[in-house]
Amino acid sequence: MWLPTACFTFFVASLVLRGWPDGFVLNMEYPFMYSWDGVAMLSTIKKALEDSYFHSFRLGYPFGADFFDYPMSDAGNLFILQILGRLFGSEVAAFNLSFLLSFP
């Protein structure tokens, strides 16, 4: 009883928020959350996909930024995000999929 009701509610909410043709398709080109911790998580995923999580040449001009003292969760989450990013070719897709996979 609960599963069909939850699926129906999800599809109705998706149609209300995104409209008729786009309501049933997930758009993985734009992040689901682009505020608060979403921006920091996107930069973390991008750092993990490019070179190293602990050092980034794209941040902290002219010498780069070091993140040795920045608190982060365990390396397992970064490993899963790195796998998702490599499989789908985008840090935004990895972020969206990790967001969706965190609900169950």
N, CA, C and O atoms as CSV, one atom per row, in Angstrom:
chain,resi,resn,atom,element,x,y,z
A,1,MET,N,N,0.822,-1.196,0.000
A,1,MET,CA,C,0.000,0.000,0.000
A,1,MET,C,C,0.871,1.268,0.000
A,1,MET,O,O,0.579,2.237,-0.702
A,2,TRP,N,N,1.947,1.237,0.804
A,2,TRP,CA,C,2.766,2.437,0.926
A,2,TRP,C,C,3.619,2.681,-0.310
A,2,TRP,O,O,3.789,3.830,-0.717
A,3,LEU,N,N,4.154,1.639,-0.911
A,3,LEU,CA,C,5.035,1.800,-2.063
A,3,LEU,C,C,4.319,2.411,-3.268
A,3,LEU,O,O,4.856,3.348,-3.859
A,4,PRO,N,N,3.138,1.933,-3.664
A,4,PRO,CA,C,2.456,2.599,-4.784
A,4,PRO,C,C,2.073,4.046,-4.469
A,4,PRO,O,O,2.125,4.910,-5.343
A,5,THR,N,N,1.693,4.301,-3.235
A,5,THR,CA,C,1.355,5.674,-2.844
A,5,THR,C,C,2.584,6.576,-2.904
A,5,THR,O,O,2.495,7.718,-3.356
A,6,ALA,N,N,3.739,6.064,-2.446
A,6,ALA,CA,C,4.973,6.857,-2.493
A,6,ALA,C,C,5.392,7.127,-3.931
A,6,ALA,O,O,5.801,8.241,-4.256
A,7,CYS,N,N,5.296,6.118,-4.797
A,7,CYS,CA,C,5.647,6.312,-6.212
A,7,CYS,C,C,4.715,7.302,-6.886
A,7,CYS,O,O,5.166,8.161,-7.644
A,8,PHE,N,N,3.433,7.192,-6.621
A,8,PHE,CA,C,2.460,8.122,-7.188
A,8,PHE,C,C,2.729,9.552,-6.710
A,8,PHE,O,O,2.679,10.491,-7.505
A,9,THR,N,N,3.009,9.717,-5.437
A,9,THR,CA,C,3.300,11.044,-4.888
A,9,THR,C,C,4.568,11.620,-5.501
A,9,THR,O,O,4.630,12.814,-5.794
A,10,PHE,N,N,5.580,10.778,-5.697
A,10,PHE,CA,C,6.818,11.239,-6.319
A,10,PHE,C,C,6.565,11.750,-7.735
A,10,PHE,O,O,7.044,12.823,-8.101
A,11,PHE,N,N,5.815,10.990,-8.531
A,11,PHE,CA,C,5.550,11.399,-9.908
A,11,PHE,C,C,4.680,12.639,-9.987
A,11,PHE,O,O,4.893,13.483,-10.857
A,12,VAL,N,N,3.707,12.768,-9.100
A,12,VAL,CA,C,2.867,13.969,-9.096
A,12,VAL,C,C,3.705,15.185,-8.701
A,12,VAL,O,O,3.599,16.238,-9.330
A,13,ALA,N,N,4.531,15.051,-7.673
A,13,ALA,CA,C,5.382,16.169,-7.264
A,13,ALA,C,C,6.373,16.530,-8.361
A,13,ALA,O,O,6.647,17.709,-8.583
A,14,SER,N,N,6.913,15.532,-9.048
A,14,SER,CA,C,7.830,15.789,-10.151
A,14,SER,C,C,7.138,16.523,-11.290
A,14,SER,O,O,7.714,17.438,-11.878
A,15,LEU,N,N,5.924,16.135,-11.601
A,15,LEU,CA,C,5.173,16.829,-12.653
A,15,LEU,C,C,4.830,18.256,-12.252
A,15,LEU,O,O,4.872,19.161,-13.086
A,16,VAL,N,N,4.495,18.465,-11.000
A,16,VAL,CA,C,4.157,19.817,-10.547
A,16,VAL,C,C,5.387,20.713,-10.590
A,16,VAL,O,O,5.294,21.875,-10.984
A,17,LEU,N,N,6.533,20.186,-10.189
A,17,LEU,CA,C,7.737,21.011,-10.120
A,17,LEU,C,C,8.398,21.243,-11.474
A,17,LEU,O,O,8.957,22.315,-11.703
A,18,ARG,N,N,8.347,20.261,-12.379
A,18,ARG,CA,C,9.090,20.385,-13.625
A,18,ARG,C,C,8.252,20.456,-14.874
A,18,ARG,O,O,8.788,20.761,-15.939
A,19,GLY,N,N,6.965,20.190,-14.799
A,19,GLY,CA,C,6.122,20.270,-15.986
A,19,GLY,C,C,5.921,18.923,-16.646
A,19,GLY,O,O,6.483,17.915,-16.218
A,20,TRP,N,N,5.101,18.917,-17.711
A,20,TRP,CA,C,4.671,17.655,-18.315
A,20,TRP,C,C,5.787,16.835,-18.948
A,20,TRP,O,O,6.008,15.716,-18.487
A,21,PRO,N,N,6.492,17.286,-19.943
A,21,PRO,CA,C,7.429,16.326,-20.554
A,21,PRO,C,C,8.667,16.073,-19.706
A,21,PRO,O,O,9.224,14.976,-19.744
A,22,ASP,N,N,9.104,17.057,-18.947
A,22,ASP,CA,C,10.333,16.903,-18.173
A,22,ASP,C,C,10.100,16.295,-16.800
A,22,ASP,O,O,11.061,16.019,-16.081
A,23,GLY,N,N,8.877,16.087,-16.428
A,23,GLY,CA,C,8.582,15.609,-15.084
A,23,GLY,C,C,9.001,14.180,-14.813
A,23,GLY,O,O,9.213,13.814,-13.658
A,24,PHE,N,N,9.126,13.364,-15.847
A,24,PHE,CA,C,9.474,11.965,-15.647
A,24,PHE,C,C,10.941,11.664,-15.902
A,24,PHE,O,O,11.366,10.523,-15.720
A,25,VAL,N,N,11.725,12.643,-16.317
A,25,VAL,CA,C,13.129,12.427,-16.657
A,25,VAL,C,C,14.003,13.192,-15.661
A,25,VAL,O,O,13.796,14.382,-15.423
A,26,LEU,N,N,14.974,12.496,-15.089
A,26,LEU,CA,C,15.917,13.160,-14.190
A,26,LEU,C,C,16.977,13.879,-15.012
A,26,LEU,O,O,17.575,13.282,-15.907
A,27,ASN,N,N,17.212,15.134,-14.724
A,27,ASN,CA,C,18.222,15.907,-15.421
A,27,ASN,C,C,19.511,15.867,-14.605
A,27,ASN,O,O,19.586,16.454,-13.525
A,28,MET,N,N,20.520,15.176,-15.121
A,28,MET,CA,C,21.776,15.024,-14.405
A,28,MET,C,C,22.814,16.075,-14.790
A,28,MET,O,O,23.978,15.964,-14.406
A,29,GLU,N,N,22.406,17.085,-15.540
A,29,GLU,CA,C,23.352,18.137,-15.933
A,29,GLU,C,C,23.414,19.265,-14.910
A,29,GLU,O,O,24.390,20.015,-14.879
A,30,TYR,N,N,22.397,19.396,-14.080
A,30,TYR,CA,C,22.333,20.462,-13.083
A,30,TYR,C,C,22.237,19.832,-11.697
A,30,TYR,O,O,21.515,18.853,-11.512
A,31,PRO,N,N,22.959,20.384,-10.723
A,31,PRO,CA,C,22.892,19.794,-9.379
A,31,PRO,C,C,21.517,20.007,-8.754
A,31,PRO,O,O,20.872,21.035,-8.960
A,32,PHE,N,N,21.092,19.017,-7.991
A,32,PHE,CA,C,19.811,19.106,-7.303
A,32,PHE,C,C,19.847,20.165,-6.211
A,32,PHE,O,O,18.828,20.796,-5.927
A,33,MET,N,N,21.006,20.367,-5.596
A,33,MET,CA,C,21.130,21.328,-4.505
A,33,MET,C,C,22.348,22.199,-4.786
A,33,MET,O,O,23.475,21.705,-4.782
A,34,TYR,N,N,22.136,23.468,-5.028
A,34,TYR,CA,C,23.237,24.381,-5.311
A,34,TYR,C,C,23.239,25.506,-4.285
A,34,TYR,O,O,23.254,26.686,-4.635
A,35,SER,N,N,23.223,25.122,-3.026
A,35,SER,CA,C,23.313,26.073,-1.927
A,35,SER,C,C,23.865,25.342,-0.711
A,35,SER,O,O,23.932,24.113,-0.696
A,36,TRP,N,N,24.250,26.083,0.284
A,36,TRP,CA,C,24.755,25.562,1.550
A,36,TRP,C,C,25.899,24.572,1.324
A,36,TRP,O,O,26.943,24.950,0.791
A,37,ASP,N,N,25.719,23.334,1.714
A,37,ASP,CA,C,26.792,22.347,1.608
A,37,ASP,C,C,26.921,21.760,0.209
A,37,ASP,O,O,27.893,21.058,-0.071
A,38,GLY,N,N,25.975,22.029,-0.668
A,38,GLY,CA,C,26.026,21.481,-2.016
A,38,GLY,C,C,27.220,21.987,-2.800
A,38,GLY,O,O,27.846,21.220,-3.532
A,39,VAL,N,N,27.546,23.253,-2.661
A,39,VAL,CA,C,28.679,23.833,-3.392
A,39,VAL,C,C,29.993,23.244,-2.879
A,39,VAL,O,O,30.884,22.929,-3.668
A,40,ALA,N,N,30.113,23.098,-1.566
A,40,ALA,CA,C,31.328,22.507,-1.005
A,40,ALA,C,C,31.471,21.043,-1.423
A,40,ALA,O,O,32.578,20.577,-1.691
A,41,MET,N,N,30.371,20.334,-1.479
A,41,MET,CA,C,30.432,18.925,-1.885
A,41,MET,C,C,30.780,18.792,-3.358
A,41,MET,O,O,31.520,17.885,-3.738
A,42,LEU,N,N,30.255,19.683,-4.193
A,42,LEU,CA,C,30.617,19.658,-5.613
A,42,LEU,C,C,32.102,19.925,-5.810
A,42,LEU,O,O,32.740,19.277,-6.639
A,43,SER,N,N,32.660,20.872,-5.060
A,43,SER,CA,C,34.099,21.136,-5.191
A,43,SER,C,C,34.921,19.965,-4.660
A,43,SER,O,O,35.995,19.678,-5.188
A,44,THR,N,N,34.434,19.289,-3.626
A,44,THR,CA,C,35.133,18.116,-3.103
A,44,THR,C,C,35.153,16.988,-4.121
A,44,THR,O,O,36.182,16.339,-4.313
A,45,ILE,N,N,34.019,16.750,-4.775
A,45,ILE,CA,C,33.952,15.697,-5.787
A,45,ILE,C,C,34.852,16.045,-6.968
A,45,ILE,O,O,35.534,15.178,-7.515
A,46,LYS,N,N,34.851,17.320,-7.357
A,46,LYS,CA,C,35.705,17.737,-8.479
A,46,LYS,C,C,37.180,17.557,-8.130
A,46,LYS,O,O,37.966,17.123,-8.972
A,47,LYS,N,N,37.563,17.887,-6.891
A,47,LYS,CA,C,38.951,17.690,-6.462
A,47,LYS,C,C,39.310,16.214,-6.451
A,47,LYS,O,O,40.417,15.843,-6.841
A,48,ALA,N,N,38.386,15.368,-6.008
A,48,ALA,CA,C,38.668,13.929,-5.951
A,48,ALA,C,C,38.771,13.333,-7.347
A,48,ALA,O,O,39.540,12.396,-7.557
A,49,LEU,N,N,38.009,13.858,-8.307
A,49,LEU,CA,C,38.056,13.329,-9.664
A,49,LEU,C,C,39.283,13.799,-10.431
A,49,LEU,O,O,39.810,13.053,-11.256
A,50,GLU,N,N,39.743,15.001,-10.182
A,50,GLU,CA,C,40.845,15.547,-10.965
A,50,GLU,C,C,42.196,14.996,-10.555
A,50,GLU,O,O,42.866,14.329,-11.344
A,51,ASP,N,N,42.594,15.267,-9.339
A,51,ASP,CA,C,43.949,14.884,-8.965
A,51,ASP,C,C,43.959,14.285,-7.570
A,51,ASP,O,O,44.128,13.077,-7.401
A,52,SER,N,N,43.782,15.117,-6.598
A,52,SER,CA,C,43.842,14.677,-5.215
A,52,SER,C,C,42.833,15.473,-4.412
A,52,SER,O,O,42.558,16.633,-4.719
A,53,TYR,N,N,42.296,14.863,-3.407
A,53,TYR,CA,C,41.356,15.578,-2.548
A,53,TYR,C,C,42.071,16.603,-1.685
A,53,TYR,O,O,41.503,17.645,-1.359
A,54,PHE,N,N,43.308,16.318,-1.314
A,54,PHE,CA,C,43.989,17.160,-0.343
A,54,PHE,C,C,44.632,18.410,-0.917
A,54,PHE,O,O,44.932,19.335,-0.162
A,55,HIS,N,N,44.852,18.472,-2.211
A,55,HIS,CA,C,45.479,19.656,-2.792
A,55,HIS,C,C,44.795,19.992,-4.111
A,55,HIS,O,O,44.501,19.111,-4.920
A,56,SER,N,N,44.547,21.293,-4.312
A,56,SER,CA,C,43.903,21.737,-5.538
A,56,SER,C,C,44.612,22.968,-6.062
A,56,SER,O,O,44.827,23.937,-5.334
A,57,PHE,N,N,44.977,22.917,-7.346
A,57,PHE,CA,C,45.595,24.074,-7.971
A,57,PHE,C,C,44.550,25.063,-8.475
A,57,PHE,O,O,44.882,26.213,-8.765
A,58,ARG,N,N,43.304,24.640,-8.584
A,58,ARG,CA,C,42.247,25.530,-9.065
A,58,ARG,C,C,41.768,26.507,-7.995
A,58,ARG,O,O,41.200,27.550,-8.319
A,59,LEU,N,N,41.987,26.185,-6.749
A,59,LEU,CA,C,41.586,27.050,-5.645
A,59,LEU,C,C,42.828,27.642,-4.991
A,59,LEU,O,O,43.895,27.028,-5.020
A,60,GLY,N,N,42.703,28.813,-4.411
A,60,GLY,CA,C,43.799,29.405,-3.662
A,60,GLY,C,C,44.938,29.915,-4.509
A,60,GLY,O,O,46.091,29.553,-4.274
A,61,TYR,N,N,44.643,30.747,-5.489
A,61,TYR,CA,C,45.669,31.324,-6.354
A,61,TYR,C,C,46.676,32.094,-5.523
A,61,TYR,O,O,46.250,32.761,-4.581
A,62,PRO,N,N,47.954,32.063,-5.781
A,62,PRO,CA,C,48.734,31.495,-6.858
A,62,PRO,C,C,49.340,30.136,-6.518
A,62,PRO,O,O,49.898,29.485,-7.402
A,63,PHE,N,N,49.247,29.689,-5.274
A,63,PHE,CA,C,49.951,28.466,-4.886
A,63,PHE,C,C,49.051,27.251,-4.750
A,63,PHE,O,O,49.546,26.149,-4.510
A,64,GLY,N,N,47.761,27.417,-4.894
A,64,GLY,CA,C,46.851,26.297,-4.701
A,64,GLY,C,C,46.325,26.269,-3.274
A,64,GLY,O,O,46.711,27.091,-2.443
A,65,ALA,N,N,45.462,25.339,-3.005
A,65,ALA,CA,C,44.864,25.223,-1.678
A,65,ALA,C,C,45.110,23.823,-1.136
A,65,ALA,O,O,45.015,22.832,-1.859
A,66,ASP,N,N,45.428,23.764,0.150
A,66,ASP,CA,C,45.612,22.485,0.831
A,66,ASP,C,C,44.435,22.242,1.758
A,66,ASP,O,O,43.982,23.152,2.451
A,67,PHE,N,N,43.942,21.014,1.767
A,67,PHE,CA,C,42.787,20.660,2.573
A,67,PHE,C,C,43.121,19.568,3.586
A,67,PHE,O,O,42.287,18.712,3.882
A,68,PHE,N,N,44.337,19.602,4.112
A,68,PHE,CA,C,44.723,18.601,5.094
A,68,PHE,C,C,43.987,18.801,6.421
A,68,PHE,O,O,43.726,17.829,7.130
A,69,ASP,N,N,43.652,20.030,6.762
A,69,ASP,CA,C,42.996,20.320,8.032
A,69,ASP,C,C,41.481,20.465,7.915
A,69,ASP,O,O,40.809,20.738,8.909
A,70,TYR,N,N,40.943,20.287,6.719
A,70,TYR,CA,C,39.504,20.435,6.514
A,70,TYR,C,C,38.805,19.131,6.887
A,70,TYR,O,O,39.120,18.085,6.320
A,71,PRO,N,N,37.858,19.172,7.834
A,71,PRO,CA,C,37.213,17.924,8.251
A,71,PRO,C,C,36.291,17.378,7.165
A,71,PRO,O,O,35.533,18.118,6.538
A,72,MET,N,N,36.375,16.086,6.962
A,72,MET,CA,C,35.545,15.409,5.963
A,72,MET,C,C,35.215,14.028,6.494
A,72,MET,O,O,35.892,13.514,7.384
A,73,SER,N,N,34.183,13.441,5.947
A,73,SER,CA,C,33.814,12.107,6.394
A,73,SER,C,C,34.841,11.085,5.914
A,73,SER,O,O,35.867,11.443,5.336
A,74,ASP,N,N,34.560,9.842,6.155
A,74,ASP,CA,C,35.527,8.788,5.858
A,74,ASP,C,C,35.865,8.700,4.376
A,74,ASP,O,O,35.173,9.275,3.535
A,75,ALA,N,N,36.918,7.988,4.070
A,75,ALA,CA,C,37.383,7.859,2.693
A,75,ALA,C,C,36.465,6.988,1.851
A,75,ALA,O,O,36.532,7.031,0.623
A,76,GLY,N,N,35.610,6.199,2.488
A,76,GLY,CA,C,34.669,5.367,1.743
A,76,GLY,C,C,33.693,6.185,0.922
A,76,GLY,O,O,33.378,5.825,-0.213
A,77,ASN,N,N,33.210,7.287,1.486
A,77,ASN,CA,C,32.305,8.170,0.739
A,77,ASN,C,C,33.002,8.790,-0.457
A,77,ASN,O,O,32.427,8.867,-1.543
A,78,LEU,N,N,34.231,9.232,-0.265
A,78,LEU,CA,C,34.979,9.809,-1.381
A,78,LEU,C,C,35.261,8.770,-2.453
A,78,LEU,O,O,35.248,9.082,-3.644
A,79,PHE,N,N,35.514,7.536,-2.035
A,79,PHE,CA,C,35.760,6.467,-2.990
A,79,PHE,C,C,34.510,6.172,-3.823
A,79,PHE,O,O,34.598,5.994,-5.037
A,80,ILE,N,N,33.356,6.122,-3.171
A,80,ILE,CA,C,32.091,5.895,-3.889
A,80,ILE,C,C,31.799,7.057,-4.829
A,80,ILE,O,O,31.382,6.839,-5.967
A,81,LEU,N,N,32.010,8.282,-4.374
A,81,LEU,CA,C,31.788,9.448,-5.227
A,81,LEU,C,C,32.753,9.459,-6.411
A,81,LEU,O,O,32.386,9.862,-7.515
A,82,GLN,N,N,33.972,9.019,-6.181
A,82,GLN,CA,C,34.948,8.962,-7.262
A,82,GLN,C,C,34.550,7.901,-8.296
A,82,GLN,O,O,34.693,8.129,-9.498
A,83,ILE,N,N,34.063,6.768,-7.851
A,83,ILE,CA,C,33.601,5.729,-8.771
A,83,ILE,C,C,32.404,6.221,-9.579
A,83,ILE,O,O,32.353,6.037,-10.795
A,84,LEU,N,N,31.435,6.851,-8.898
A,84,LEU,CA,C,30.267,7.379,-9.608
A,84,LEU,C,C,30.671,8.448,-10.614
A,84,LEU,O,O,30.137,8.493,-11.722
A,85,GLY,N,N,31.608,9.304,-10.235
A,85,GLY,CA,C,32.071,10.348,-11.141
A,85,GLY,C,C,32.782,9.793,-12.359
A,85,GLY,O,O,32.610,10.305,-13.466
A,86,ARG,N,N,33.584,8.747,-12.168
A,86,ARG,CA,C,34.276,8.146,-13.305
A,86,ARG,C,C,33.315,7.385,-14.215
A,86,ARG,O,O,33.483,7.382,-15.434
A,87,LEU,N,N,32.304,6.737,-13.620
A,87,LEU,CA,C,31.337,5.987,-14.425
A,87,LEU,C,C,30.460,6.904,-15.275
A,87,LEU,O,O,30.196,6.615,-16.442
A,88,PHE,N,N,30.012,8.011,-14.682
A,88,PHE,CA,C,29.084,8.889,-15.377
A,88,PHE,C,C,29.748,10.114,-15.979
A,88,PHE,O,O,29.091,10.873,-16.691
A,89,GLY,N,N,31.034,10.330,-15.714
A,89,GLY,CA,C,31.800,11.365,-16.384
A,89,GLY,C,C,31.553,12.784,-15.921
A,89,GLY,O,O,31.922,13.727,-16.621
A,90,SER,N,N,30.946,12.964,-14.773
A,90,SER,CA,C,30.645,14.313,-14.319
A,90,SER,C,C,30.544,14.334,-12.802
A,90,SER,O,O,30.015,13.406,-12.191
A,91,GLU,N,N,31.052,15.398,-12.206
A,91,GLU,CA,C,30.909,15.530,-10.755
A,91,GLU,C,C,29.471,15.846,-10.362
A,91,GLU,O,O,29.034,15.504,-9.263
A,92,VAL,N,N,28.738,16.497,-11.258
A,92,VAL,CA,C,27.328,16.810,-10.969
A,92,VAL,C,C,26.493,15.540,-10.968
A,92,VAL,O,O,25.619,15.379,-10.117
A,93,ALA,N,N,26.746,14.641,-11.903
A,93,ALA,CA,C,26.014,13.372,-11.933
A,93,ALA,C,C,26.342,12.536,-10.699
A,93,ALA,O,O,25.454,11.900,-10.131
A,94,ALA,N,N,27.604,12.530,-10.279
A,94,ALA,CA,C,27.979,11.797,-9.071
A,94,ALA,C,C,27.301,12.392,-7.847
A,94,ALA,O,O,26.843,11.654,-6.975
A,95,PHE,N,N,27.230,13.707,-7.769
A,95,PHE,CA,C,26.574,14.381,-6.657
A,95,PHE,C,C,25.085,14.060,-6.630
A,95,PHE,O,O,24.536,13.753,-5.572
A,96,ASN,N,N,24.427,14.127,-7.785
A,96,ASN,CA,C,22.993,13.841,-7.847
A,96,ASN,C,C,22.696,12.386,-7.510
A,96,ASN,O,O,21.731,12.102,-6.800
A,97,LEU,N,N,23.503,11.470,-8.006
A,97,LEU,CA,C,23.276,10.062,-7.716
A,97,LEU,C,C,23.529,9.743,-6.249
A,97,LEU,O,O,22.792,8.953,-5.659
A,98,SER,N,N,24.554,10.338,-5.649
A,98,SER,CA,C,24.783,10.112,-4.227
A,98,SER,C,C,23.654,10.711,-3.400
A,98,SER,O,O,23.283,10.162,-2.363
A,99,PHE,N,N,23.114,11.824,-3.850
A,99,PHE,CA,C,21.962,12.440,-3.182
A,99,PHE,C,C,20.756,11.502,-3.241
A,99,PHE,O,O,20.076,11.299,-2.235
A,100,LEU,N,N,20.493,10.931,-4.417
A,100,LEU,CA,C,19.352,10.024,-4.562
A,100,LEU,C,C,19.572,8.703,-3.839
A,100,LEU,O,O,18.632,8.148,-3.271
A,101,LEU,N,N,20.794,8.196,-3.850
A,101,LEU,CA,C,21.085,6.931,-3.180
A,101,LEU,C,C,21.076,7.058,-1.659
A,101,LEU,O,O,20.984,6.049,-0.960
A,102,SER,N,N,21.168,8.265,-1.143
A,102,SER,CA,C,21.177,8.437,0.317
A,102,SER,C,C,19.796,8.292,0.941
A,102,SER,O,O,19.695,8.138,2.158
A,103,PHE,N,N,18.733,8.337,0.150
A,103,PHE,CA,C,17.391,8.238,0.712
A,103,PHE,C,C,17.028,6.828,1.198
A,103,PHE,O,O,16.491,6.700,2.298
A,104,PRO,N,N,17.296,5.770,0.430
A,104,PRO,CA,C,16.944,4.449,0.967
A,104,PRO,C,C,17.788,4.081,2.153
A,104,PRO,O,O,17.619,3.002,2.721
